[in-house]
Amino acid sequence: MAADYDELRSDVKESQNESLEALKSASAPDPRSVVRELDGDDSGEDTGLPGGEFVNDELTVHVIPQGADEFVCQSCFLVRHRSQKATEIDGVAYCSDCEG
């Protein structure tokens, strides 16, 4: 007797039918109530959750001037060491990554 191995086993088929019936009979929430709940969260009140804070601090950045052994690639605009200079045409330097 030949067996069809692609066919679902009877116990699996029954459990699928039962879960499908359970999904069909489950009561879904009203879409308008979900929208009202989502809109209610936009009240602007502080909920104490992180990420919603405004910080009024100044950003302090220390700028280091370009060194004598560095150049600015005119393609990627990164400051590179002179060992990474590939070409220089009319005073415009390009790094080995951008010349590629």
PyRosetta script that sets phi, psi and omega in degrees:
from pyrosetta import init, pose_from_sequence

init()
pose = pose_from_sequence("MAADYDELRSDVKESQNESLEALKSASAPDPRSVVRELDGDDSGEDTGLPGGEFVNDELTVHVIPQGADEFVCQSCFLVRHRSQKATEIDGVAYCSDCEG")
pose.set_psi(1, 130.7)
pose.set_omega(1, -179.3)
pose.set_phi(2, -84.3)
pose.set_psi(2, 140.4)
pose.set_omega(2, 179.6)
pose.set_phi(3, -109.5)
pose.set_psi(3, 137.1)
pose.set_omega(3, 177.2)
pose.set_phi(4, -93.8)
pose.set_psi(4, 103.3)
pose.set_omega(4, -175.9)
pose.set_phi(5, -79.0)
pose.set_psi(5, -12.4)
pose.set_omega(5, 177.9)
pose.set_phi(6, -82.8)
pose.set_psi(6, -18.1)
pose.set_omega(6, -178.5)
pose.set_phi(7, -76.0)
pose.set_psi(7, 141.0)
pose.set_omega(7, 179.3)
pose.set_phi(8, -67.8)
pose.set_psi(8, 145.3)
pose.set_omega(8, 174.8)
pose.set_phi(9, -68.3)
pose.set_psi(9, 154.4)
pose.set_omega(9, -175.0)
pose.set_phi(10, -64.9)
pose.set_psi(10, -37.1)
pose.set_omega(10, -179.7)
pose.set_phi(11, -69.3)
pose.set_psi(11, -33.8)
pose.set_omega(11, 177.3)
pose.set_phi(12, -70.4)
pose.set_psi(12, -41.2)
pose.set_omega(12, -179.9)
pose.set_phi(13, -62.6)
pose.set_psi(13, -40.8)
pose.set_omega(13, 179.0)
pose.set_phi(14, -65.5)
pose.set_psi(14, -42.4)
pose.set_omega(14, -179.2)
pose.set_phi(15, -67.3)
pose.set_psi(15, -33.7)
pose.set_omega(15, 176.8)
pose.set_phi(16, -66.6)
pose.set_psi(16, -41.6)
pose.set_omega(16, 179.0)
pose.set_phi(17, -65.0)
pose.set_psi(17, -40.1)
pose.set_omega(17, 179.0)
pose.set_phi(18, -64.7)
pose.set_psi(18, -42.8)
pose.set_omega(18, -179.0)
pose.set_phi(19, -69.5)
pose.set_psi(19, -33.0)
pose.set_omega(19, 176.9)
pose.set_phi(20, -66.3)
pose.set_psi(20, -41.8)
pose.set_omega(20, 177.1)
pose.set_phi(21, -63.3)
pose.set_psi(21, -39.4)
pose.set_omega(21, 179.2)
pose.set_phi(22, -64.5)
pose.set_psi(22, -39.2)
pose.set_omega(22, 177.8)
pose.set_phi(23, -66.6)
pose.set_psi(23, -39.4)
pose.set_omega(23, 179.9)
pose.set_phi(24, -66.4)
pose.set_psi(24, -36.4)
pose.set_omega(24, -176.6)
pose.set_phi(25, -85.3)
pose.set_psi(25, -11.9)
pose.set_omega(25, -179.1)
pose.set_phi(26, -68.3)
pose.set_psi(26, 142.1)
pose.set_omega(26, -179.3)
pose.set_phi(27, -90.5)
pose.set_psi(27, 120.5)
pose.set_omega(27, 179.4)
pose.set_phi(28, -85.2)
pose.set_psi(28, 147.8)
pose.set_omega(28, 178.6)
pose.set_phi(29, -69.2)
pose.set_psi(29, 154.4)
pose.set_omega(29, 177.8)
pose.set_phi(30, -69.3)
pose.set_psi(30, 128.4)
pose.set_omega(30, -178.0)
pose.set_phi(31, -58.8)
pose.set_psi(31, -33.1)
pose.set_omega(31, -179.7)
pose.set_phi(32, -68.5)
pose.set_psi(32, -33.5)
pose.set_omega(32, 178.9)
pose.set_phi(33, -69.4)
pose.set_psi(33, -34.3)
pose.set_omega(33, 177.7)
pose.set_phi(34, -66.5)
pose.set_psi(34, -42.3)
pose.set_omega(34, 179.0)
pose.set_phi(35, -63.7)
pose.set_psi(35, -40.5)
pose.set_omega(35, 178.8)
pose.set_phi(36, -63.4)
pose.set_psi(36, -39.8)
pose.set_omega(36, 178.9)
pose.set_phi(37, -65.0)
pose.set_psi(37, -42.0)
pose.set_omega(37, 179.5)
pose.set_phi(38, -67.5)
pose.set_psi(38, -40.1)
pose.set_omega(38, 178.7)
pose.set_phi(39, -68.4)
pose.set_psi(39, -29.3)
pose.set_omega(39, -180.0)
pose.set_phi(40, -68.4)
pose.set_psi(40, -23.5)
pose.set_omega(40, 179.8)
pose.set_phi(41, -77.2)
pose.set_psi(41, -11.4)
pose.set_omega(41, -177.9)
pose.set_phi(42, -92.5)
pose.set_psi(42, 34.0)
pose.set_omega(42, -176.4)
pose.set_phi(43, -75.6)
pose.set_psi(43, -13.9)
pose.set_omega(43, 179.5)
pose.set_phi(44, 87.0)
pose.set_psi(44, 1.5)
pose.set_omega(44, 179.6)
pose.set_phi(45, -78.7)
pose.set_psi(45, 150.7)
pose.set_omega(45, 178.5)
pose.set_phi(46, -75.6)
pose.set_psi(46, 118.0)
pose.set_omega(46, -178.8)
pose.set_phi(47, -94.0)
pose.set_psi(47, -3.5)
pose.set_omega(47, -179.9)
pose.set_phi(48, 82.9)
pose.set_psi(48, 5.3)
pose.set_omega(48, 179.6)
pose.set_phi(49, -83.3)
pose.set_psi(49, 144.1)
pose.set_omega(49, 179.3)
pose.set_phi(50, -71.0)
pose.set_psi(50, 155.5)
pose.set_omega(50, 177.0)
pose.set_phi(51, 96.6)
pose.set_psi(51, -12.0)
pose.set_omega(51, 180.0)
pose.set_phi(52, -105.1)
pose.set_psi(52, 16.9)
pose.set_omega(52, -175.9)
pose.set_phi(53, -95.7)
pose.set_psi(53, 144.0)
pose.set_omega(53, 173.2)
pose.set_phi(54, -105.1)
pose.set_psi(54, 125.0)
pose.set_omega(54, -178.6)
pose.set_phi(55, -108.8)
pose.set_psi(55, 128.6)
pose.set_omega(55, -177.4)
pose.set_phi(56, -103.9)
pose.set_psi(56, 57.4)
pose.set_omega(56, 178.0)
pose.set_phi(57, -111.7)
pose.set_psi(57, 150.3)
pose.set_omega(57, 177.1)
pose.set_phi(58, -84.7)
pose.set_psi(58, 144.4)
pose.set_omega(58, 177.0)
pose.set_phi(59, -90.6)
pose.set_psi(59, 123.4)
pose.set_omega(59, -179.3)
pose.set_phi(60, -105.1)
pose.set_psi(60, 122.6)
pose.set_omega(60, -178.7)
pose.set_phi(61, -123.9)
pose.set_psi(61, 130.0)
pose.set_omega(61, 177.1)
pose.set_phi(62, -95.0)
pose.set_psi(62, 117.0)
pose.set_omega(62, -178.0)
pose.set_phi(63, -93.5)
pose.set_psi(63, 126.4)
pose.set_omega(63, 178.4)
pose.set_phi(64, -103.3)
pose.set_psi(64, 125.0)
pose.set_omega(64, -177.9)
pose.set_phi(65, -66.1)
pose.set_psi(65, 156.3)
pose.set_omega(65, -179.8)
pose.set_phi(66, -63.4)
pose.set_psi(66, 133.5)
pose.set_omega(66, -178.9)
pose.set_phi(67, -79.1)
pose.set_psi(67, 165.8)
pose.set_omega(67, -179.9)
pose.set_phi(68, -66.7)
pose.set_psi(68, -25.5)
pose.set_omega(68, -179.0)
pose.set_phi(69, -99.5)
pose.set_psi(69, 21.3)
pose.set_omega(69, -179.1)
pose.set_phi(70, -123.0)
pose.set_psi(70, 159.8)
pose.set_omega(70, 175.3)
pose.set_phi(71, -144.4)
pose.set_psi(71, 162.8)
pose.set_omega(71, 177.2)
pose.set_phi(72, -105.9)
pose.set_psi(72, 121.4)
pose.set_omega(72, 177.1)
pose.set_phi(73, -70.0)
pose.set_psi(73, 130.6)
pose.set_omega(73, -177.2)
pose.set_phi(74, -84.7)
pose.set_psi(74, 4.6)
pose.set_omega(74, 175.1)
pose.set_phi(75, -103.3)
pose.set_psi(75, -51.1)
pose.set_omega(75, -179.1)
pose.set_phi(76, -100.2)
pose.set_psi(76, -9.1)
pose.set_omega(76, 177.3)
pose.set_phi(77, 59.5)
pose.set_psi(77, 31.3)
pose.set_omega(77, 174.9)
pose.set_phi(78, -99.5)
pose.set_psi(78, 147.1)
pose.set_omega(78, 174.6)
pose.set_phi(79, -80.9)
pose.set_psi(79, 122.8)
pose.set_omega(79, -175.8)
pose.set_phi(80, -122.5)
pose.set_psi(80, 159.6)
pose.set_omega(80, 174.0)
pose.set_phi(81, -75.7)
pose.set_psi(81, 151.1)
pose.set_omega(81, -175.5)
pose.set_phi(82, -62.4)
pose.set_psi(82, -19.9)
pose.set_omega(82, 177.8)
pose.set_phi(83, -70.4)
pose.set_psi(83, -15.5)
pose.set_omega(83, 179.2)
pose.set_phi(84, -96.2)
pose.set_psi(84, 4.0)
pose.set_omega(84, 179.5)
pose.set_phi(85, -74.9)
pose.set_psi(85, 124.3)
pose.set_omega(85, -178.9)
pose.set_phi(86, -96.3)
pose.set_psi(86, -53.1)
pose.set_omega(86, 179.8)
pose.set_phi(87, -139.4)
pose.set_psi(87, 157.9)
pose.set_omega(87, 173.7)
pose.set_phi(88, -140.2)
pose.set_psi(88, 116.5)
pose.set_omega(88, -177.6)
pose.set_phi(89, -120.2)
pose.set_psi(89, 119.2)
pose.set_omega(89, 179.6)
pose.set_phi(90, 53.7)
pose.set_psi(90, 41.8)
pose.set_omega(90, 178.0)
pose.set_phi(91, 80.6)
pose.set_psi(91, 2.7)
pose.set_omega(91, 179.5)
pose.set_phi(92, -104.7)
pose.set_psi(92, 120.3)
pose.set_omega(92, -175.2)
pose.set_phi(93, -102.3)
pose.set_psi(93, 145.4)
pose.set_omega(93, 177.3)
pose.set_phi(94, -127.8)
pose.set_psi(94, 141.7)
pose.set_omega(94, -179.7)
pose.set_phi(95, -82.2)
pose.set_psi(95, 167.7)
pose.set_omega(95, -178.3)
pose.set_phi(96, -67.0)
pose.set_psi(96, -27.2)
pose.set_omega(96, 177.8)
pose.set_phi(97, -69.7)
pose.set_psi(97, -40.2)
pose.set_omega(97, -176.1)
pose.set_phi(98, -82.9)
pose.set_psi(98, -27.1)
pose.set_omega(98, -179.6)
pose.set_phi(99, -69.3)
pose.set_psi(99, -36.1)
pose.set_omega(99, -177.6)
pose.set_phi(100, -12.0)
pose.dump_pdb("model.pdb")
